[in-house]
């Protein structure tokens, strides 16, 4: 794919559900591959929805457990995917 989203480059789609799509991505300055989750734009059409997404991302980033995928950096970038 090669599409850029901020510092991220989308390499391909990993999976899709009713609320989001997960992409394989690389970061401009971080080594390795990452999973980038994009919320369905229909679910983020209000400022409150974007705020809720960021709040949930920050809460997820505070979890550190070997059986839980680590959240790196929640962000909102409108109109990119």
ChimeraX attribute file (.defattr): number of C-alpha atoms within 10 A of each C-alpha:
attribute: neighborCount
match mode: 1-to-1
recipient: residues
	/A:1	9
	/A:2	11
	/A:3	13
	/A:4	16
	/A:5	16
	/A:6	12
	/A:7	10
	/A:8	18
	/A:9	19
	/A:10	20
	/A:11	17
	/A:12	14
	/A:13	15
	/A:14	13
	/A:15	11
	/A:16	13
	/A:17	9
	/A:18	7
	/A:19	11
	/A:20	14
	/A:21	17
	/A:22	18
	/A:23	19
	/A:24	17
	/A:25	24
	/A:26	20
	/A:27	16
	/A:28	11
	/A:29	8
	/A:30	10
	/A:31	8
	/A:32	8
	/A:33	11
	/A:34	18
	/A:35	19
	/A:36	22
	/A:37	17
	/A:38	17
	/A:39	18
	/A:40	15
	/A:41	15
	/A:42	9
	/A:43	12
	/A:44	16
	/A:45	11
	/A:46	10
	/A:47	9
	/A:48	10
	/A:49	13
	/A:50	19
	/A:51	13
	/A:52	12
	/A:53	18
	/A:54	16
	/A:55	13
	/A:56	12
	/A:57	16
	/A:58	16
	/A:59	12
	/A:60	17
	/A:61	15
	/A:62	11
	/A:63	12
	/A:64	11
	/A:65	8
	/A:66	7
	/A:67	6
	/A:68	9
	/A:69	12
	/A:70	13
	/A:71	16
	/A:72	14
	/A:73	11
	/A:74	16
	/A:75	13
	/A:76	14
	/A:77	10
	/A:78	11
	/A:79	7
	/A:80	11
	/A:81	13
